[in-house]
Amino acid sequence: MEPLYESKIVCICCETTYLTARVRPSFKKATRMDSDFCGYYTKGVNPDFYVVRVCPSCGYASTENGLERLSDKQKLDYYDRIGSNWKGLDYGGERSAEQAMATYKLALLTAQVTGAPDRIISGLLHHIAWLYRYEGNEKEERRFLTYALEAYVRVYQLEGISLNNARLMFLIGELNRRIGERHEAVKWFSRVVSDKRIMDAAMIRACREQWQLVREEMEQGPSLAGGTEETASTA
């Protein structure tokens, strides 16, 4: 069985119907996962490469969790900044790492131009950081982790009550740890552990584990917290 199949999409910007490649569920199981949920796959295809769908007609790029519709103003803003310069590229088939990066950055720019909420932008920024991690580009990974962290904090401030607080708070703590802000990391991990309203046992356990890891890192010295460790318990 081929890992990719075609999915039909109707563009919410220009209403063009197009096909985009998706990864079959049987090929989506990660063999290991970093503590911020970045997955690694050994079946020859990385599902993260196919999360973004790009309209070949107008270039509108988004994920399935993106905006469901656009206002006339959002469409005008999009065409003014991106659509009018679109060259008709087709990302519908198999993608290289470079092409996957291009789709995510296009989706990020699209989200920013159309005024998408931070809950959408934060995920795109975090995924871009993962793509840089796959490349071994620590400088760019750290830069985008910082951007993702800032967006996650805004999500917590604006929408935290209505979301899965434990997972969001864990991610804020973990990204702080990964960029070297250990005291901030401890603050967020401790919030999850000490908040009696949080009943998510997996996230409470993960926060305890990462809290302990931060303590060990502090004892070892000022070296940058990195992404080499992995965990299956938080998947």
N, C-alpha and C positions, 0 to 999 in steps of 0.2 A: 504494500500500500504506500502510495506517495504521501509524504508528510504535509504537502500543501494542497489546498483545494480553493476554488474560486467562490467568492461571496459577492452577491449583487448589492450595490449601494446606490441610493439616490442622493445626489448632492443637495444639501440644504441651501446652498448659495445660488447655483445656476440651474438646479433641477435635472442635470444630466444623470442618466443611469450608466454606471460603469462597474467593472469587475475588479476586485482586489484579492490578492492571495491571503489566505488565513492558514493557520497551523492546526492540524487535526488534534483533538484532545488527547489521543494516545501518545502524541509526541511532545506534550507540554509538561511532563513530569520532570522536575529538576532533580539532578543527581546530588546536588548540594546547594546550600543557600547561605548567603552572608546574613549577618544579624540585622541588616536593614532591608531584607527580603529580595536582594539581588540574586537571581537564580542562575545556575550553570547547567548546561544541557550537553549530552554526549551522543544524541541521535542524528547529528549532522545538520540540525536546523535550530535556530534560536527564536523562540516565539516572540521575544521582545522586539525582534526586527520587523514584525508584521502588525504591531499594535496600531500604528497610524495608517489611516487610509487617505489617499490623495486623489482628488478629482483631476483627471487628465485634461479636462476641458478648461477649468478656471483656476486650478491649483489649490482650491480650498482643502485644507488638511486638518484632520481631527481624529480623535479616538471614539470608540463607542460610548465613552462616558462624557463626551463633549456636549456642546450646546445642541438642543433638539431642533431649534428653529432660529432664524435670523430676522431681525426687523429690517425695514427698508434702509434705515440709517446704517445698521451694521453691514449690510451688503455694500452700500456706497463706500463706507470706510474701507472695507476689504478690497474692493476694486481699485480704489484710489491708491492704496499702499502696496498691494500685492497683485491682484487679479489683472490689472492693466498691463503688467510687465511679465505675465506668465508665458513661458515658452512652450507649453504643451508637453512637458515631460510625462512619461508614463512609469509609475512605480508599482504597477499592478501585479507584476510577476515576482520571480525570485529576487531577493535583495542581498547585496553585499553589506558588510558593516558600514562602509562609507555611504551607501544609499540609505540605510536605516537611519544613520545620523542626520542625513539631509532631510528625511521625512519628519523626524522629531523637531528639528530646528524650524522647519516650515510650519509645523503644527503649533510650536511655541509662538512664533511671530503672528500666526493667524489668530491664536487665542488672545494675544495682547492687543492686536488691532481691533478685534471685535468686542473687546471688553469682557472676556470670559472671567468667571470668578476664580479666586485663588485656589480653590480646591481642584480645579482643572489644571491651572498653571503649575502648581506645586508638583503634581504627578509627572508632568512633562519634564520639568527641571530635574527631578530625581532620576527619571529614566535616562536622560542625557548623561547624567553623572555615571550611571551604570555602564553606558556604552563606552565612556572614557576609561572606566575601570577595566572593562574587557580588553581595551587597547594597552593598558598599563600606563596611561597618561595621568599620573597622580596630580599634577598641577591643575589640569582642567577638571579632573574629577572633583578635587577639593573646591574649586571655584563654583561649580554647579551644585555641589552639596550645600555650599553656603547660601546660594540663591534659593535652593529648595527649602532649606531650613527657614529662611526669612518668610517664604510663602506659607509654609506649614504653621508658623507662629501666627500669621495673619488669619489663617483658616481657624485656628483655635480661638483667637480673640473674637472672631465674627460669627462662627458657626459651631463652636465646640460643643455647645449644649445639645445640639441635634445630631451630632455625629458619634462614632465610636471613640469616645474620649480616650480610652486606655491605649488603643493602637496609635492614635494620633500623638498622644503624649509620649509614648514609647519612642516613636520616630523622631520627635523633637529632641528627646534626650540622646538618642543614638547618633543623630547627625551632629549634635553638639560634641559628643565624644569623638566622632570621626574627624572633626576639624580642629580638635585640640582644646575645646572649651569644656574642660572637665568639671569645673564647679557648676556650670549651667547644666551639664548632663546629669550630675547627681541630683540637682534640684528637681528635674523633671522625672527621673526615675523614682525618687522618693515620694513624689506626689501620687504616683500610681500605687505604690506599695501602701501608703498610709491612708488613702482615700477609701473609707469603708463602703462608699456607694459603688465602687468598682468591683464587679463580680467576675471579671474576665481572668480566670485562673492562669491561662497561658501567658497573657501579657504581664500579669503580676510576677509570675515566675521569671519571665524574660527580663523584666526590670530589675529583679533581685540579682540575676546573673550578671547583667551589664553593670550594675552598681558595684558589685564585687570586682569586676574587671577594671573599672575606673580606679578603684582603690589600689589595685595591683599596679596599674600603669603609673599612678602618682608616686608609688614607692620606688618604681624603676627609674624615674626621672622625667625630664621634659620632652622626650622624643614624641613625635607626632603619632597619635592614635591612628591605626591603619585598618585596612579592610581585608587582611589576610585570614582572619578568623571566620569561622562559619558556624551556623547553628541549624539544627533541624527542628528544634522544639518550638520556634516561633513561626514556622511556616504555616 
